[in-house]
Amino acid sequence: MKYRFCSLLLAGFLLGGTNPAEADDCYYYWVHQCLNVIDASQRKIEQYVLVSPSVNYLNSGNLRCAEAVAQRQQDVHDALLTAFNGAAGNIDACDTPLTEIPVRVYDNPQKATWHYGRSLRESPGKTIVPLADLPAL
């Protein structure tokens, strides 16, 4: 009886805990938008969305996802700025050079994919500018 109880208790601890591999999974993409107000009284704007070509995966180790991405983004900061500012330079609405690249970070692949898909959803007045060959973290 004691052996069975201990076995069940041990199995409960092993199965009930979170999988360490899942806790380290992070998903991210970079996105920036520029707006050109055509007629504010009629809410007419042109929106340009500069975005990563896909959602990326990162194993955060012992860090929270946002911390891991911020830390590793420092290593590729200059390459990201070059890519985003290069694309933005061809768009009149993006008249101010970027100094930081906004990153969207998620610990759930479904949320990351949903938000990424929403960023890519075209609408009247919205132009999507996918950026290729961005560095990975």
C-alpha positions in Angstrom: 0.0 0.0 0.0 2.8 2.5 0.9 4.7 1.5 -2.2 1.7 2.1 -4.4 0.9 5.5 -2.8 4.6 6.6 -3.2 4.5 5.5 -6.9 1.3 7.4 -7.5 2.7 10.5 -5.7 6.0 10.3 -7.7 4.0 9.9 -11.0 1.9 12.9 -10.1 4.9 15.1 -9.6 6.5 13.9 -12.8 3.4 14.3 -14.9 1.9 17.3 -13.2 4.9 19.6 -13.7 5.5 21.6 -16.8 7.7 20.3 -19.4 11.0 22.3 -19.2 11.3 22.2 -23.0 7.9 23.9 -23.5 8.7 26.6 -20.9 11.7 27.7 -23.0 9.9 28.0 -26.3 9.6 31.5 -27.7 8.2 32.9 -30.9 9.0 36.4 -32.3 8.9 38.6 -35.3 9.8 42.2 -36.1 7.3 44.7 -37.3 7.2 48.5 -37.8 4.5 50.6 -39.4 4.6 54.0 -41.0 1.5 56.2 -41.5 0.8 58.9 -44.0 -2.2 61.0 -43.2 -4.0 61.9 -46.4 -7.2 63.5 -44.9 -7.5 63.5 -41.2 -11.1 64.7 -41.3 -12.2 61.6 -43.3 -9.7 59.3 -41.5 -7.9 58.6 -44.8 -4.5 57.2 -44.1 -1.9 55.1 -45.9 -0.3 52.5 -43.7 2.9 50.7 -44.5 3.8 47.6 -42.5 7.4 46.5 -42.6 7.6 43.0 -41.2 9.8 39.9 -40.9 9.2 37.2 -43.5 8.0 34.7 -40.9 7.6 34.0 -37.2 10.9 32.8 -35.7 11.6 30.3 -32.9 14.0 30.9 -30.0 14.9 28.7 -27.1 15.1 31.1 -24.2 17.1 28.9 -21.8 16.4 30.0 -18.3 15.2 33.5 -19.3 11.7 34.8 -19.9 11.0 35.1 -23.6 11.0 38.9 -23.7 14.3 39.0 -21.8 15.9 36.4 -24.1 14.8 38.1 -27.3 15.9 41.6 -26.0 19.3 40.2 -25.0 20.0 38.4 -28.2 18.6 41.2 -30.4 21.5 43.4 -29.2 23.9 41.2 -31.3 21.9 41.7 -34.5 20.7 45.3 -33.8 22.8 47.0 -36.5 21.8 44.5 -39.2 18.2 44.9 -38.3 18.4 48.7 -38.5 20.1 48.5 -41.9 17.4 46.2 -43.3 14.4 48.2 -41.9 15.9 51.6 -42.6 16.8 50.5 -46.1 13.2 49.5 -46.8 11.7 52.5 -45.0 13.9 54.8 -47.1 11.8 53.9 -50.1 8.6 54.9 -48.5 7.6 58.6 -48.1 5.5 57.9 -45.0 8.6 56.5 -43.2 10.5 59.8 -43.0 12.3 59.3 -39.7 15.1 56.7 -39.5 14.5 54.0 -37.0 16.8 53.6 -34.0 15.0 50.6 -32.5 13.1 47.8 -34.1 9.8 46.8 -32.4 9.7 43.0 -31.8 6.6 41.0 -30.9 7.4 38.1 -28.5 5.1 35.2 -27.6 5.5 32.0 -25.6 2.6 30.4 -27.5 3.0 29.5 -31.2 -0.8 29.9 -31.9 -0.8 33.4 -30.5 2.4 34.3 -32.5 0.9 33.0 -35.7 -2.4 34.7 -35.2 -0.9 38.1 -34.5 1.6 37.7 -37.3 -1.2 36.8 -39.7 -3.1 39.9 -38.5 -0.1 42.1 -39.3 0.0 40.6 -42.8 -3.7 41.1 -43.5 -4.1 43.6 -46.3 -6.8 46.2 -46.3 -7.5 49.3 -48.3 -4.8 51.8 -47.7 -2.5 49.2 -46.1 0.7 48.0 -47.8 2.7 45.1 -46.5 6.5 45.2 -47.0 8.0 41.9 -46.1 11.7 42.1 -45.4 13.9 39.1 -46.5 17.2 37.9 -45.1 16.8 39.3 -41.6 19.2 37.8 -39.1 17.9 35.2 -36.6 18.5 35.3 -32.9 
